[in-house]
Amino acid sequence: MVLILSAMGDLSTYLEALTNAPSVEALWRLHSAKLAEFGFDRLLYGFTRYRSGTSLGDPQDWVVLTNLPANYIEPFINDGLYFHGPMLKWALENSGACSWRWMEQHAAVFTPSERKVVEFNRRMGVTAGYTVSFRSISARSKGGVALIARPGMTQDAVEQVWVRHGTEILVMNNVAHLKLLTLPYSGTRHLTKRQREVLEWVGDGKTTQDIAILLGLTAATVEKHLRLARDALDVETTAQAVLKAAFYNQMFVLES
């Protein structure tokens, strides 16, 4: 009983710190360090609101957080290996946690492209772990995280960790995911303070002329900031810019 209460106390302390993280960066540092205590020293988190059919949308529009090296991320994300990742395919069709032993059990039916990803992971030392797929309420959104065991750790050792701590690890990741959805994220879509400001006024229903008066600018300057915001967010219309900025929680942000 004492051990159980101690574990719950540790979990409560961690979750309190996690839910009070002031930024994506702070949360990610905290979460990465905590998961490393269980042997998962490499993480790959991804979330999209642009899923459609078999497409996950433009990778530049994803929220991607990882401590994997660039020589892994470049081919996996930028060269499109992720699209054929067996565990990603599992995550898109399921919710919850799945042992990477699942790949051993289904290897006989993998396509050549899926086998290529498995071999790439083997070369990169990504061979043991768990995948967590977060429950989504929208057909357009999906999130998940790969919990990658440290080099040299076997899947058998991972299973032993999961038997002892799987429930709390799953809770930690679910809470981290929910908290990340509330934090401002710039990634490759960074807005300046002025660009965010004009988009916020558009979101409030103000016209270009209204915004010019409110901010003490010319209408031409307001249009320039709106154009730059559209460019930064890679969209065609201001309405799309407002929607995407809201998705990244860059609208109505409290300044630190």
N, C-alpha and C positions, 0 to 999 in steps of 0.2 A: 504493500500500500504506500509506503514511504517513497519507494522508487517511482511509482506511478504519479504521485503528487509532485515529485521533483521534476519529472518529465513534462507534466502539464504546466508547471510553473515556468520552466524554460521556454516552452512553446508560447505561453501567454506573453512573456517578456519580449520574445522575438516579434510576435504579431503586433504588439503595441508599437515597437520601433518601426516595423514595416509600414503600418498604417499611418504613421506620422512622418514618413519620409517626405521631404519638401520638394524633391525633384526626381526625375527619371534616373539621373546619374547616381544620386544618393541611394535610391531604392536598389538599383542594380548592384552597386558595390556591396550593400548589406546582404542582399539575397545570394549573390555569388559566393561570398565568404561563408555564409551559413550552409549552403548546399555542399561546399567543399568539405565541411566537417563530416559529412556522410560519405565522402569519397567521390562525389560528383563535382570535379574541379573544372569542368568545361560545360557551358550551357549555351543553347541556341534557342532564343525565344522569337516567335514571329506572330504577327497579327495583321489581318487585312479586313477592310470593309468593302473590298472591291471584287469579291468572288462572284463569278458568273459562269455557270456551266462547268467546264473543266479548267477554266482560267482563274488564277488567283489575282489577276490584275497586274499592273506594272510593279515590279519589285521596288522601284523608287517610292511607291506609295505605301509600302508596308512599314509597320513598326518592327524593326529588327534589332535585337539586343544580343550580344554574344561576347564571350571572351576567347573564342577560337581565333587562331592566327589568320592573317590575310591570305596565306597560301592555301588555306582550306576554304575560306569564305569566297574568294574570287571565283574558283571553278564551280563551287557548289551553288552559289546564288547567281553570279553574273553570267556564268556559262550555262546555266539552266539544269545542272545535275539534280537540283532539288525536285524538279518536276517528275523524276522517275524514282525518287527515294521511297523504298518500301514502307518505312515508318511514317513518312508524310502521307502516303496514300491511306494507311490505316487511320491516321489522325483525322483526315478529311471525312471519313466514313463513320467515325466512332467518337465517343466522349469517355473520359476517364483515363486510367493509366494502363500502359501495356509494356510488358517486359520485352526486351530485344530478343529474347528466346523465340518470340513469335516468328522472327525471320528464319531461324533454323528450321522451324516446323513447316514453313511455306516455301523454302528455297527451291524446291523441285518445280514449282509453277511460276517462278520469276521469269520475266521477259529478259532478253539480252540487255536492254537498257537498265533494268533494275539490278541485274548482276554487275553491271559496270559501276553503279553507285556503291554497291556492297564492296567491290574490290577497291574502289577509291577510298572508302572509309577504312578498310583494312590497312592500306598503305599509309594512311594518315594517323593510325592508332586509335581510330574511333570504332571500337569493336564491342563494347559492353555498356549497357545503360538501360534507361527507361524513357518512354515518351509519354507525356501528359497532354491530352487533347481537351481543351476547355469547352464546356457546353455553351452553345450559342443560341440566341433567340431569333436570329435573322439568317435567312438563306444567303445573304451577301457577306456575312462576317464569319471569320474563323480564326482561332488562336491556338497555339500549342507551344510546348517547350520540350527540347531534347535534353535529358539529363545524362551527360556523358561521363562514364567512370574514368578515373585517373588511369594513365598508362600502366599496364601490368596488372590491373584489377580484372579478374575474370567475371564472366556473367554469373557463375555460381556464387562468387563473393557478393555481387550486386544483389542477388536473390536473398541472401542471408540478411543484408542490410534492410531490404524491403520488408522482410518478414517482421523485423523488429521495429522499423520506423516508417514503413510505407504510408500509414494513415497520416502521420504528422507531416511527412514530406509532401503528400498530396494537398493537405490543407494549406501549407506554406505557399505552394505554387498557385493554388486557386486564389488566395488572398492577394498575392503579389500581382497576379493578372488583373484582378478587379481594381486594385489600386493604380496600376499602370494606365488603365482606361480613363482615369481621372486626372492624370498629370500632363502638363504641356510637353509636347514632343516635337522637336524641330526636324531632326534627321537631316535629310537632303532638301527639305522644304522649309527653309528658314525665312521668316518674315521679320522685317525691321519693326521698331516700335511704331513708326508713322504708318507703315503699311497695315499693321494690325489695327491701328486706331481708325483709319478710314473704313476698313472692312467692318469694324464694330458698329460704326454709324450707319453703314449700309444695312447691316443686320437689324438695326433699330428702325429701318424704313426711311431713312433720310435720303434726300436727293443729293446730287453732286453740289448744287448750289447751296443747299442747307449745310452740307459738311464744310464747304468753303467759309461760310459765315461763322460756323461754330468754332472752327480751328484758326480763323484769321488768315486763310490762304486764298489764292485765286482758284477758280474752278479748274483752270488748266493744270495747276499743281496737284489738285485732288485727283484729276484724271490720270496724271502721271503716276501717282502713288498706287492707284488702283491697277493700272497697267503693269507696274512692277510686281505688284502682289499676284496678279494673274500669272505672270511669267515665273515667279518664284514657286508657285503652286502647280505650274504646268497645266493650266486650265484655259478655256476659251472665254468664259463669261464671268462676270463679277459674282453672279449668283452661285456658280460652281466654286468660286474662290471662297465665298463665305462658308459654304458647306464643308469644303475640305479643311479650311482653317479650324472650323468647329470640331471636325473629326480629330485633328491633332491637338485639340484643347489649347489652341493659340488665341482664342477669342476671350475677351473680358478677363485677362489674366492679371492677378495681383502682382505688382512689381515687388521684387525682393528688396 
